[in-house]
């Protein structure tokens, strides 16, 4: 079993930056990819980006491409979502997720098996 703990959210002005963290515990071989998703009230959870845990391959949603970057530490225990040039429409609850089935940075929410508890990001205009 893998446990993910989200942190790093907060309130930031438009144009600012935040870094979210996702600390993973449990068998490291159970994480093949880590994804980031976000959700606002009344809407479905949407894909933000993902990284292949064993390498550096990444994928991003068009809405964040060029502004957000995903990385992980060398020990493969923590993933990061670096968010730059934040916009009010980026306001959401952000979740990290881990896939034990796909080694690619997959976009499909159904490919993820473990989820963090979420961290709120609020961007003021």
Backbone torsions as a table, in degrees:
resi	resn	phi	psi	omega
1	UNK	NA	136.8	178.7
2	UNK	-108.9	135.5	175.2
3	UNK	-113.9	132.3	179.6
4	UNK	-117.8	134.6	179.1
5	UNK	-123.4	117.2	178.4
6	UNK	-83.8	145.7	171.6
7	UNK	-156.9	167.1	172.8
8	UNK	106.3	-4.1	179.9
9	UNK	-71.2	174.0	178.4
10	UNK	164.6	-167.5	-180.0
11	UNK	-103.3	131.1	-179.1
12	UNK	-143.2	151.6	177.2
13	UNK	-79.8	155.5	176.5
14	UNK	-55.8	137.2	-176.7
15	UNK	92.5	-11.3	-178.6
16	UNK	-84.1	-174.6	-176.0
17	UNK	-132.6	153.5	173.3
18	UNK	-145.3	153.8	171.7
19	UNK	-123.7	121.3	175.7
20	UNK	-95.9	146.5	178.2
21	UNK	-119.9	153.4	176.2
22	UNK	-138.0	102.6	-178.9
23	UNK	-88.9	126.8	-177.3
24	UNK	-107.7	137.1	173.1
25	UNK	-132.1	153.1	-175.2
26	UNK	116.5	-176.8	-177.4
27	UNK	-59.5	118.1	-177.2
28	UNK	-63.1	-26.2	-178.3
29	UNK	-70.4	-10.6	-179.1
30	UNK	-84.3	-6.8	178.2
31	UNK	-106.4	115.6	175.7
32	UNK	-105.5	-28.2	177.4
33	UNK	-150.2	151.9	175.0
34	UNK	-123.8	133.1	179.1
35	UNK	-119.8	161.2	175.2
36	UNK	-125.0	134.4	-179.7
37	UNK	-132.2	162.1	175.9
38	UNK	-140.7	156.8	-176.5
39	UNK	-148.9	137.4	173.6
40	UNK	-114.8	157.1	-176.8
41	UNK	-54.8	130.5	177.2
42	UNK	84.2	-1.3	-179.1
43	UNK	-119.5	160.0	176.9
44	UNK	-72.2	155.5	175.0
45	UNK	-69.0	132.3	-176.0
46	UNK	-119.2	149.7	-179.7
47	UNK	-69.5	135.8	175.6
48	UNK	-110.1	-50.7	-179.4
49	UNK	-175.4	170.5	-179.1
50	UNK	-156.0	160.0	179.0
51	UNK	-138.5	139.7	172.8
52	UNK	-73.6	123.4	-170.5
53	UNK	-67.4	-30.5	-178.0
54	UNK	-86.1	-9.1	-177.9
55	UNK	-140.4	-143.4	-177.8
56	UNK	-128.4	5.6	-179.2
57	UNK	-64.6	133.9	-178.4
58	UNK	-131.9	163.3	174.7
59	UNK	-144.5	146.9	-177.4
60	UNK	-136.9	151.3	170.1
61	UNK	-69.7	149.2	-179.5
62	UNK	-57.9	-34.1	-175.5
63	UNK	-67.5	-19.1	-177.6
64	UNK	-119.7	-8.8	-176.9
65	UNK	-58.3	128.5	-177.7
66	UNK	93.3	-15.4	178.7
67	UNK	-112.8	-34.2	-178.3
68	UNK	-107.9	146.7	176.6
69	UNK	-136.1	137.3	178.2
70	UNK	-108.8	138.9	177.6
71	UNK	-146.7	175.8	174.3
72	UNK	-144.6	161.5	177.9
73	UNK	-81.3	163.5	-176.7
74	UNK	-65.7	-27.8	179.3
75	UNK	-76.5	-7.1	179.9
76	UNK	57.7	42.2	176.0
77	UNK	-115.5	-16.7	-177.0
78	UNK	-138.7	133.9	173.5
79	UNK	-107.5	155.4	-177.0
80	UNK	-132.6	145.6	171.6
81	UNK	-121.3	107.8	179.6
82	UNK	-92.0	121.5	-176.0
83	UNK	-117.6	119.0	179.4
84	UNK	-118.1	160.1	178.7
85	UNK	48.8	51.6	-176.5
86	UNK	-66.1	146.1	-179.3
87	UNK	-120.6	156.7	178.6
88	UNK	-55.4	-32.3	-180.0
89	UNK	-72.1	-7.1	173.6
90	UNK	-82.1	-6.7	178.9
91	UNK	-60.5	124.1	-177.0
92	UNK	-177.8	170.5	166.7
93	UNK	-86.6	127.8	-177.6
94	UNK	-106.8	134.8	-178.6
95	UNK	-124.9	139.9	167.3
96	UNK	-98.6	157.9	-178.5
97	UNK	-148.8	152.6	-179.9
98	UNK	-124.0	139.1	176.9
99	UNK	-108.9	133.1	174.9
100	UNK	-103.2	5.4	-175.5
101	UNK	-115.0	-26.9	-175.7
102	UNK	-121.9	127.4	178.5
103	UNK	-89.6	3.1	177.8
104	UNK	-99.4	157.5	176.7
105	UNK	-75.2	76.9	-171.7
106	UNK	-75.6	151.8	-177.6
107	UNK	-98.1	-20.2	-172.3
108	UNK	-78.0	126.5	-176.7
109	UNK	-61.8	-29.9	-179.4
110	UNK	-70.2	-11.2	179.7
111	UNK	-83.8	-6.2	-175.6
112	UNK	-102.3	138.2	-171.6
113	UNK	-108.2	-26.2	-176.2
114	UNK	-129.6	144.4	-174.7
115	UNK	-133.1	143.2	169.8
116	UNK	-77.6	173.6	-175.5
117	UNK	-83.0	-11.7	178.8
118	UNK	95.0	151.9	175.7
119	UNK	-142.7	136.0	-173.8
120	UNK	-83.6	133.2	172.8
121	UNK	-118.8	124.9	178.7
122	UNK	-124.3	124.4	-178.8
123	UNK	-113.3	119.0	-179.3
124	UNK	-92.8	148.8	-178.6
125	UNK	-90.5	NA	NA
